[in-house]
Amino acid sequence: MTVLKITKFLMICFIAICCLAPVTVLAQQTLNPDRNEPLEITADQTLEWHRNNQKFIARGNVIVKQGKVTIAADILTADYREAGSSFEIYRLSADGHVKITAQGNIATGQKAVYEVDRGLAVMTGNNLSLTSPDQSVTARDSFEYWVAEGRLRALGNARVVRGEDRLDADSVSAVFAESAAGTRQLQSLDAEGHVRIATPDETLTGNKGHYSAAVNIATLTGDVRIMRDPNILEGEQAEVNLGTNISIMRGNTGLTGHSNGRVRGVFYPDSADKNP
């Protein structure tokens, strides 16, 4: 029963999500490094200037470009503040066939609100997805996408697909930290609620998943099950040290769950012909 294989996939899925975030995390509440770059809006139909309300409204195949980020939509509203003779656009509200592109990664949805100063896009509506060449992330309710901080949170039936492997949870989050060499590295990741990891051979379920790069340990907690055909391992926590390749299944340590304080394994000699 390969606990290590399943838990390694948990780490890979979250690394995949982190790789979709376009820039290095600097610190909490870091401002968007592109916020002072020129912001260009083009459209096929009209560009309206509402002076009293301090906003521009663009219609028809709208494309916005600023620094590394491009936003496309059917209609876009840009709210601005005046600073002397300058216009500082601080919020973009996109509606209809929204697509956000950053460093080759594409996020899509029906609506998006992008806070320019923070580099935060909140996307909602049907067909929420974020894709890269190697994996895709989807969600039912929303994406919270921090461009400047290198963080992504997918909410509501979140799913990560990478090849034949899949991770499902109520929500999935990932955070980057900048190394001394200035490269992006995974700092931590979390999956919460009805966590399920499926590979062609095995399935692992639990309530929460976490990975910490500082100690290189991945854990799944709360009614943990690892299943291969009818063979089952059960406990309240599965921990894998990815440095030592040692896996530990623990029983109840004060949490309520099916294990009643004990770990459990059921193994069938002829798994192809047995049912649990």
Helices and strands as residue ranges (DSSP letters): H 3-20, E 40-42, E 46-50, E 55-66, E 69-83, E 86-102, E 105-115, E 120-124, E 128-131, E 136-139, E 142-146, E 151-162, E 165-178, E 184-198, E 203-212, E 217-228, E 231-241, E 246-250, E 264-266, G 271-273
